[in-house]
C-alpha cells in the first residue's frame, strides 16, 4: 500500500493506548492520516503521540476519555471539537474493549455486565451517532472490531461474549440503515492475536505462533482506505483482506 494512501484524512481511534488500537493508530499515521487518539490513560496516549511524531506522522490529537463513564454529551462534545479543530472526520476505528476475566456466569454481577455492555456495544453506537454528520460529509469508513467468542459464545466468556454478540447485532442494524448512506461500516474479526487481552485469557500459550497487532493493522489500513470503498456491511476476517 502506498505511504500516502490516507493522506489528509482524519481518523478517530478508540482504545488507542494499547493493543490493536495502538498498532492501528501507528499504521494509519504511517500512511498519511491525521489520527485522533482516544483512550483512558493519558500517559499511554502521550507515548503514542510521541512515537507518531518521531516517525514523521502528522501531529495527532489526544482525547483522554473513560468510556465506561462517558455520556452522549461527552460524545457530542468530541464531535464538535473534531469539526472545529480539524474540519472533517474520514473514519472511526473502534478498538476500545472492556474485559475483566474468564469466569463462570454465577461469579459475575450486574455491574460487571453493565460496564461490559457499555464499552463493548453501547459506546460504539453512541459515538457513531454523535459523529454521523461528519461521517456522512466525508463518505467515511467505520470499523468495529469483533471477537470470535461474541460470534460463537462459549463457557466462561460470560458477559464479555454477550456484549460482543450485542456489538454484532448493532453492526447489522447500523449497516442496514447505512446501506445507501455515504458512510460505510464493517466489522473486522481479527481472530487469535498476540495482544494484551490474549495474555489474560491464554497466559500459558506460545504467542510466537500468533499474528501480532502490527500484522493485523495492515488490514485495518486497507479497510479504512479507498481501495476497499465497495466493502460495506461485511464481516471481514483477518486473512480475507489483501495486504
Beta strands, then each sheet from edge to edge (+ up, - down):
strand 1: 10-14
strand 2: 34-39
strand 3: 61-64
strand 4: 91-94
strand 5: 141-145
strand 6: 184-189
strand 7: 193-194
strand 8: 211-212
strand 9: 235-237
sheet 1: 3+ 2+ 1+ 4+ 5+ 6+ 9+
sheet 2: 7+ 8+
end
